[in-house]
């Protein structure tokens, strides 16, 4: 039992370190914002209730970080060890919790695609790096496929095919902070990541239509987010489900990946897109529209009373309004603090309940 606890602690520390590095890439090494992003992810209800299943988050983040470093590293002596770690991590990724490995894998793929597109000019001038990345990718895929064929992966749980949330499931983050203080069956299923879904995704689509800038990041990330959002709401035809490998993954395990992607979209906007997208008047209107969506959401029975609805309305309206006014430094600071605090409130108490 003690060894299990030690392993969970090591895994959680690894998640914190890799998350910070990942957010540093997205926020151009903005330490304060990277720390806030790390808090929101690492202390989220989804992570804290599923500590035994977050291996894919750790390994996926590590692979993404090392891919970025391989591209930017000039010393080939340092690149070789990083290549080996990426290959080993890719093989290990196949043995993580399968539903999370697949759903989060799409998000990591979008991040790595962005990193490559962002550095495409450097890669054109350095053909060796292209060869190194190609060799790393080939051996990673080959190793992962061999591991799957010869050893398989049975790391799943019975509940995967028994629950489906639909549109309502995307809003699990609203009651994630309340789970430790209420008697809810299977809290690991209901726990989410604070991400104000679907606001960041919708704003990303609007921004690409209006400005046609930052498409290297927004396009792959938004495509993945929309793809998984559609799957959560309505599912895919059987052929598409098998092709995307989501046929064995229930919507309840794809929801955290959608929220995960929306966090990255959110923090990318906060740091990289400085211009104001909406006036105060339109920010208020969008906030009101987002609140109206709560009418169509189904909640767990324990959270269906009016008192909880008032909490959800307050939470969503504050987060949405402050995010829509992110170009103002005051709103941005308050937003990050509020976002981190809500995550910590819903995450830290779980440590004493496990």
C-alpha positions in Angstrom: 0.0 0.0 0.0 2.9 2.4 0.9 4.5 1.7 -2.5 1.3 2.5 -4.3 1.1 5.9 -2.5 4.7 6.6 -3.2 4.1 5.8 -6.9 1.1 8.1 -7.0 3.2 10.9 -5.4 6.0 10.5 -8.0 3.5 10.4 -10.8 1.8 13.6 -9.5 5.1 15.4 -9.2 6.0 14.3 -12.7 2.7 15.7 -14.0 3.4 19.1 -12.3 6.8 19.3 -13.8 5.8 18.3 -17.4 2.7 20.5 -17.2 4.7 23.5 -16.3 7.1 22.9 -19.2 4.2 22.3 -21.6 2.4 25.6 -20.6 5.8 27.4 -20.8 5.9 26.4 -24.5 2.4 27.7 -25.1 2.8 30.9 -23.1 6.2 31.8 -24.4 7.9 31.0 -21.0 5.6 33.3 -19.0 6.2 31.8 -15.6 3.2 33.2 -13.8 0.8 32.0 -16.5 2.5 28.7 -16.7 2.2 28.2 -13.0 -1.5 29.1 -13.2 -2.0 26.6 -16.0 -0.2 23.9 -14.0 -2.4 24.5 -11.0 -5.6 24.3 -13.1 -4.6 21.0 -14.7 -2.7 19.2 -11.9 -5.2 20.1 -9.2 -8.3 19.6 -11.3 -10.9 17.2 -10.1 -10.3 15.0 -13.2 -6.7 14.5 -12.3 -7.1 14.2 -8.5 -9.9 11.6 -8.7 -8.0 9.7 -11.4 -4.4 9.8 -10.2 -4.0 6.1 -11.0 -5.0 6.7 -14.7 -3.1 9.9 -15.6 0.0 8.2 -17.0 -0.9 9.2 -20.5 -0.9 12.9 -19.4 2.6 12.6 -18.1 4.1 10.7 -21.0 2.2 12.7 -23.6 3.4 15.9 -22.1 7.0 14.6 -21.9 6.9 13.5 -25.6 5.6 16.9 -26.7 8.2 18.8 -24.6 11.1 16.7 -26.0 9.9 17.0 -29.5 10.1 20.8 -29.1 13.6 20.5 -27.6 14.9 18.2 -30.3 13.9 20.8 -32.9 15.5 23.7 -31.1 18.6 21.8 -29.7 21.9 22.5 -31.6 24.0 19.8 -29.9 23.4 16.4 -31.5 25.0 14.7 -28.5 22.0 16.0 -26.4 19.5 15.1 -29.1 20.3 11.3 -29.1 19.2 10.8 -25.5 16.1 12.8 -26.1 15.3 10.6 -29.1 15.6 7.5 -27.0 13.4 8.9 -24.3 10.7 9.8 -26.8 10.8 6.3 -28.3 10.6 4.6 -24.9 7.9 7.0 -23.7 5.9 6.3 -26.9 6.0 2.6 -26.2 5.1 3.2 -22.6 2.2 5.4 -23.7 0.6 2.3 -25.1 0.4 0.8 -21.6 -1.4 3.7 -20.0 -5.2 3.8 -19.4 -6.5 3.2 -22.9 -9.5 5.6 -23.0 -7.4 8.5 -21.8 -4.5 7.5 -24.0 -6.6 7.8 -27.1 -8.7 10.9 -26.2 -5.7 12.9 -24.9 -3.5 11.6 -27.6 -5.4 13.7 -30.2 -4.6 16.8 -28.2 -0.9 16.0 -27.9 -0.9 15.3 -31.7 -2.3 18.8 -32.3 0.4 20.3 -30.1 3.2 18.5 -31.8 1.9 19.5 -35.2 1.8 23.1 -34.0 5.4 22.9 -32.8 6.5 21.5 -36.2 4.6 24.1 -38.1 5.9 26.9 -35.9 9.5 25.8 -36.5 9.1 24.8 -40.2 11.5 27.6 -41.4 14.2 26.3 -39.0 13.6 22.7 -40.2 14.0 23.7 -43.8 17.5 25.0 -43.1 18.4 22.0 -41.1 17.7 18.8 -43.1 19.4 16.6 -40.3 16.6 17.6 -37.9 14.0 16.5 -40.4 15.7 13.1 -40.6 16.1 12.9 -36.8 12.4 13.7 -36.3 11.4 11.2 -39.0 13.5 8.4 -37.5 12.2 9.1 -34.0 8.6 9.0 -35.3 9.2 5.8 -37.2 10.8 4.0 -34.3 8.2 5.4 -31.9 5.3 4.2 -34.0 7.0 0.8 -34.8 7.7 0.2 -31.1 4.2 1.2 -30.1 2.6 -1.1 -32.7 4.8 -4.0 -31.7 4.0 -3.5 -28.1 0.3 -3.5 -28.9 0.5 -6.6 -31.1 2.6 -8.8 -28.8 1.5 -7.6 -25.4 -1.8 -5.8 -25.9 -3.4 -3.4 -23.4 -6.1 -4.4 -21.0 -5.9 -1.2 -18.9 -9.6 -0.3 -19.1 -12.5 -0.3 -16.7 -16.0 -1.7 -16.8 -17.8 1.6 -16.7 -16.5 2.8 -20.1 -19.5 1.4 -22.1 -22.1 2.1 -19.5 -22.3 5.9 -19.4 -22.9 8.6 -22.0 -23.3 12.2 -21.2 -24.0 13.9 -24.5 -23.9 17.7 -24.5 -24.4 17.9 -20.7 -21.2 16.0 -20.1 -19.1 18.8 -21.4 -20.1 20.9 -18.4 -18.8 18.5 -15.7 -16.3 21.2 -14.7 -19.1 23.2 -13.2 -19.7 20.8 -10.3 -16.1 19.5 -10.1 -15.3 21.9 -7.2 -18.3 20.5 -5.3 -17.6 16.8 -5.6 -15.3 16.4 -2.5 -18.1 17.9 -0.3 -21.0 15.8 -1.6 -21.7 12.1 -1.6 -21.6 11.3 -5.4 -21.2 7.8 -6.8 -18.2 7.4 -9.1 -16.8 10.9 -8.6 -13.9 10.0 -11.0 -16.5 10.0 -13.8 -18.1 13.3 -13.0 -14.9 15.2 -12.2 -13.8 17.7 -14.9 -11.1 20.3 -15.7 -12.1 23.9 -15.2 -12.2 25.1 -18.8 -15.4 27.1 -19.6 -16.2 24.7 -22.5 -17.2 25.6 -25.2 -16.3 29.3 -25.0 -12.5 29.0 -25.9 -13.3 26.7 -28.8 -16.0 29.0 -30.2 -13.8 32.1 -29.8 -10.9 30.3 -31.6 -13.3 29.5 -34.6 -14.4 33.1 -34.6 -10.9 34.5 -34.4 -9.7 32.3 -37.3 -12.6 33.5 -39.4 -12.1 37.1 -38.5 -8.3 37.6 -38.4 -6.8 34.5 -40.1 -3.8 34.7 -37.8 -2.2 32.2 -35.3 -3.6 29.4 -37.5 -0.5 27.2 -36.8 -1.8 26.6 -33.3 -5.5 27.4 -33.5 -6.3 25.3 -36.6 -5.0 21.8 -35.4 -6.1 22.4 -31.8 -9.6 23.5 -32.9 -10.0 20.7 -35.4 -9.2 18.2 -32.6 -11.5 19.9 -30.1 -14.4 20.1 -32.5 -13.9 16.4 -33.5 -14.0 15.2 -29.9 -16.8 17.6 -29.0 -19.0 16.1 -31.7 -18.1 12.6 -30.5 -19.1 13.5 -27.0 -22.5 15.0 -28.1 -23.6 12.5 -30.8 -20.9 9.9 -31.4 -19.6 8.9 -34.8 -20.8 6.4 -37.4 -19.2 3.0 -36.8 -16.7 3.3 -39.6 -15.4 6.7 -38.4 -15.3 5.5 -34.8 -13.1 2.5 -35.7 -10.9 4.7 -37.9 -10.4 7.2 -35.1 -10.0 4.4 -32.5 -12.8 6.0 -30.4 -15.1 3.0 -30.9 -13.8 1.5 -27.6 -13.9 4.8 -25.7 -17.1 6.1 -24.1 -17.9 9.8 -24.2 -17.3 10.1 -20.5 -13.6 9.6 -21.1 -13.4 12.0 -24.0 -14.9 14.9 -22.1 -11.7 15.5 -20.1 -9.7 15.7 -23.3 -12.1 18.3 -24.7 -11.7 20.3 -21.5 -7.9 19.8 -21.7 -7.8 21.2 -25.3 -10.0 24.2 -24.3 -7.5 25.0 -21.5 -4.7 25.2 -24.1 -6.8 27.4 -26.3 -7.6 29.6 -23.3 -4.0 30.1 -22.2 -2.8 30.6 -25.8 -5.3 33.5 -26.1 -4.2 34.9 -22.8 -0.6 35.2 -23.7 -0.3 35.3 -27.5 -3.3 37.3 -28.7 -3.3 40.7 -27.1 -5.9 42.5 -29.1 -9.4 42.8 -27.7 -11.9 40.6 -29.5 -15.1 41.9 -28.0 -16.4 45.2 -26.5 -17.8 45.2 -23.0 -21.3 45.2 -24.5 -20.7 42.0 -26.6 -18.9 40.4 -23.7 -22.0 40.8 -21.5 -24.2 39.4 -24.3 -22.0 36.3 -24.8 -21.9 35.7 -21.1 -25.7 35.8 -20.9 -26.0 33.4 -23.8 -23.5 31.0 -22.1 -25.6 31.1 -18.9 -28.8 30.3 -21.0 -27.1 27.0 -22.0 -27.3 25.8 -18.4 -31.1 25.4 -18.8 -30.5 22.5 -21.3 -27.9 20.7 -19.1 -28.7 17.6 -17.1 -27.0 17.5 -13.7 -26.4 14.6 -11.3 -29.4 14.3 -9.0 -27.6 15.7 -6.0 -26.8 18.9 -7.9 -30.2 19.5 -9.4 -31.6 21.9 -6.8 -31.9 25.6 -7.4 -29.2 26.4 -4.9 -26.6 24.6 -6.9 -27.9 26.2 -10.1 -27.2 29.6 -8.7 -23.6 28.5 -7.9 -23.2 27.2 -11.5 -24.6 30.4 -13.0 -22.2 32.5 -10.9 -19.2 30.3 -11.7 -19.8 30.3 -15.4 -20.7 34.0 -15.7 -17.6 35.1 -13.8 -15.3 32.9 -15.7 -16.8 33.7 -19.1 -17.0 37.4 -18.6 -13.4 37.7 -17.3 -12.0 35.6 -20.1 -13.8 37.6 -22.8 -12.1 40.7 -21.3 -8.7 39.0 -21.1 -7.0 41.9 -23.0 -7.4 44.0 -19.8 -4.6 43.1 -17.4 -6.8 43.5 -14.4 -9.4 41.1 -15.7 -6.7 38.7 -16.8 -5.1 38.6 -13.3 -8.4 38.1 -11.5 -9.4 35.4 -14.0 -6.2 33.4 -13.5 -6.5 33.6 -9.7 -10.2 32.6 -9.7 -9.5 29.8 -12.2 -6.7 28.4 -10.0 -8.6 28.8 -6.8 -11.7 26.9 -8.1 -9.4 24.1 -9.3 -7.6 23.8 -5.9 -10.9 23.8 -4.0 -12.1 20.9 -6.0 -8.8 19.0 -6.1 -6.8 19.3 -2.9 -9.6 17.9 -0.6 -9.6 14.7 -2.8 -6.2 13.8 -1.3 -7.8 13.3 2.0 -10.7 11.2 0.6 -8.7 8.7 -1.5 
